[in-house]
Amino acid sequence: MRLSCPCCGLRDRREFTYYGHETFLHRPAPDAGARSWDDYLHNRDNPAGPTRDLWYHDPCGSWVLVSRDTLSHAVTGSEPVAGVGGTS
């Protein structure tokens, strides 16, 4: 699989680290209840079909939101994610 980095262009998937579904970007408030934190940390959907996932490009430090289909493995788009992990 090849993913497009906003800084480096089309790259091999092995240069990226997978961080999960885009809901990873919606962290609960620090005072949210235990159930909210448990869901955020441990309970993940495993969709069959179109999904948007957060990936980190290791060589340049860019965060990328990738649109892809988990059934066909087709990557349909990618976009930079500003402000995640201190990277803009």
Buried (B, 14 or more C-beta within 10 A) or exposed (E): EEBBBBEEEEBEEEBBEEBEBBEEBEEBEEEEEEEEBEBBEEEEEEEEEEBBBBBBBEEEEBBBBBBBBEEEEEBEEBEBBEEBEEBE
